Amino acid sequence: MQPRHGKATRRASEARATAPEASAPSARGAPTDPNQSLAAPEAAGPNAGKLGPARESGSGQKKSAQDTQERPPARELGARPKKAPQRAKDARLSDAMSASGAEGREPPAAPEPAFSRAGSRRPTGARYSAEPRPPPGPWDLPSPGLPVLGPILGRRESAPRTWKLRAVLEKLRLSRDDVSNAAQVVNSVVDHLLCRLKQRESEFKGVELLHTGSYYERVKISAPNEFDVMFKLKLPRIQLEEYSNTGAYYFVKFKRNLKENPLRQFLEDEILSASKMLSKFRKIIKEEIKNMQDIDVIMEKKRRGSPAVTLLIRKEISVDVILALESKSSWPASTQKGLPIKNWLSAKVRTDLRRKPFYLVPKHAKEGNRLQEETWRLSFSHIEKEILSNHGKSKTCCEKKEVKCCRKDCLKLMKYLLERLKEKFKSEKHMDKFCSYHVKTAFFHVCTENPQDSQWDPKDLELCFDNCLTYFLQCLRTEKLENYFIPAFNLFSSNLIDKKSKEFLSKQIEYERNNEFPVFGEF
């Protein structure tokens, strides 16, 4: 009788050991595609090859059978088996699953096929999440006010899509030789122009060079073929008159009408004419590039409303030369609540940055269907450069041999996504009015909402990038993107970008997001 008794107990133990595997939750981790296969371990993130609780269940099964043979339970024949071993095993399984959940990864259920480590863990069209959730509808977010995101919560292992984003970033990495060669060509042209402007007896004799733009911010992507250069010109004491309550556009007047002021010829009714000054600046540069015999440089046609004089070097490198007026006065009142970096970079850094000069560029304000050609627009590109260069809450963030973050990587990916979409839909007028400054402004706001360096852990690249896209999509849907320095100035106002264009871009970004960004591999 005793052998039969042990055999029945063993079968009951085996049945209990397999029960948790059969009922393991699959909604969060199990793939729905039966054709998915297991890829090479090196293609997955850390600990991707561990079986976790499934393996423990197997070992627990063997141990249970062995214990039953060695110590047969003392009970009457036909009595119900004791459940204490099952509860202990359930406790071990629960602990193992809790540990796995803390890492943000669910073990695959036994009957289901394994995940493809090189692919996605989710059905096509759904975003990865720790909990199953449907993708948001295209217009289901609240419309009033500035969209605000909560902090990026917690840390977890690299999501399955992170490897793809890393591959994109690697593709965007610029060759050191290409950068060096392009910079050498650009510097030779810029130095020549700067030297000639200083030698001429003109209104621009006092210009100096100010490096700005993505190349100097170290967030340049794709190819070193576009550069921004500012020629700054110091001003005597000026008085600003805000144009149409925009907070960004101003008329410029001199507080003293000095006869020796070289810019007095550009005055119209005591207002410094932006159009006249830009026209003269453009004329001088055009004359100077004709004297450059050793390099092929041409001036591109003037773009309506643009403050830049665009040069094309060797038919492949574009350089935007921008005239900027430097003022060392206090920043205008419209900037008082801007630059919200107190909780991110500290109040002291904000105070120090606001003590720096601000600049005015000859950017025409839009007034209905026409442009106001005498206005100047505030520019803080030098402050943006400084923020990106010292972007961490910790002063050593991303320095050599120090803790790294993924802030700049997220900005590069956002810029690249917009660039690819503009290229894909270049025949669509909807994309014309969007530029990298829009995604950079949204990125700065996300940094404000998530100030801690730990919230930008490189392991969470996919999560951080998705957070940036969520914010940008909210801005498109609510038609509100506050200028980072001038809160009252809405970059997505209907006066600047029509609603259909914002809807079109939002739809394209949502499609890319739900389908793992196919546009990244199309070019």
C-alpha positions, 0 to 999 in steps of 0.5 A: 500500500505504501508504494501506491500511496507515494506514487499518488502523492508524486502525481499530485505534486507534479500537477501542482508544480505545473499549475502556476506555469499554465496560469502565468499571466501573459497579457503583459509579456506574452507575444501574440505573434506565433511566428516570433522566435528567439534571437541571439542573446547578444541582441537582447538587453541585460538578463534577457536569457534568464528564465526566471520563475519558469526555471524555478518551478522546474527545480521546485517540481524535482525537489517536491518529488524527492521530498515525497519519496524520502518522507511520505506523509502520515495520513489515511488512504484517500485523504486529501493531500496537504497544501503546505508545500504548494503554498510554500512553492507559491510563495517562492514563485510570487517572490521570484515574479516580484523580483522580475517585475521590479526589473520591468520584465515578465517571464514568458508563459510556458505554453507560449513561444519565446520572444524575439529579442531583436524585435518587439514584445508587443503587437504591431501598433501598440506601445510597450508599457509595463501594463497593457494599454491601448494607444491614445486616440488622436485628439483625446487630450485636454486642450486648455493651457500648457501641456505638462507631463509628470516625471519619468517614474522609476528605472527599468531595463532597456525596452525592446525598442531601445536597441533600434534607437541606439542603432539610429543614434550610431548612424547619426554619429558624425565622422570626426574627419568629415566634421573637421574638413567641413569646419575648416572650409566654413571657418575659412569663409567666415574668417575672410568675411569677418576680416573684410567687414572690420577693414571696411569703412562701413556701419558693420566695422565693429562686428564680432563672431558669435558661435551658435547652432547645433554644431556648436551645441554638439547635437548636430545630426546626419551630416556636417553640411549646415552651420549657423554663424552670428555676426554680433554688433554692439549697440549703444543704449537702446529703448525697446518698444514691444510690437503688438503685445507679442513679447518677442518682436520689438521696435528699436530706438536709440536713447541718444541720437549721437551724430557719431553713431554709424547706424543713424542712416538706418533710422526711420522716424527714430526707429532702427529699420531692420529691413534697411540694415539687413539689405546693406549687410547682405549687399556687403557680403555679396561683394566680399564673396566675389573676391574669394577666388580660391573657394566656390561660394555663392549666395542663395536667394533671399527667403521671405521673412528670414533674418539669415544671409545663406551661403552655399560653399562648394555646392554642399555646405550651407552657412546661415550668416545672421546679423545680431544686435547685442544689448547689455541692458536688462532682459525685457519684461516679457522674459521675466517668467521665462527660462524655468530652470530653477529646479533643474539647473538651479536659481543661481544658474538662472540668475547668472544667465539672465545677466548675460547680453541678449540679442536682436535679429532682423526677423519680421513679425507676421501681421495677418498675411503681411510682414512687419519689416521693421521689427527685431526679434529677441534671440537667446541662442547663446543661452540655449548653447550654454544650457545644452553644454551644461545640461545636468543637475549634477555639474559633472553630468556626461563628463568623462568617466562620470555618470551619463544621461540621455538628454542630448540623445533624445533631442537628436532623435526628435530632430531626426524624426522631424527631419525625416518626416519633412523629407518624406513629405517635402511635397506637402505644404503642411511640413514647411513651417516646422523646424528643429527649433520647435522640437528643441523648445519642447525638449527644454520644457520636458527637461524642466518637468524632469529635472533629475539626472536619474530620470534620463538614465541611458538605460531608459532611452526608449522611455525618455524619448517617448516622454518627449514625443508625448509632450510634443504631441500634446503641444500640437493638439492643444496648439500651444508651445510656449517659447522657453524664454518668452512664455507669452509667445506661442510658437504654435499659434494659429497666426504662425502655423495653421491647424491642418498642418499641426494635425498632419504632423501629429498624425504622422508622428503617432503613426511612426510611434505606433509602428516603431518608426519605419521612417528611420529606415527609409532613407 
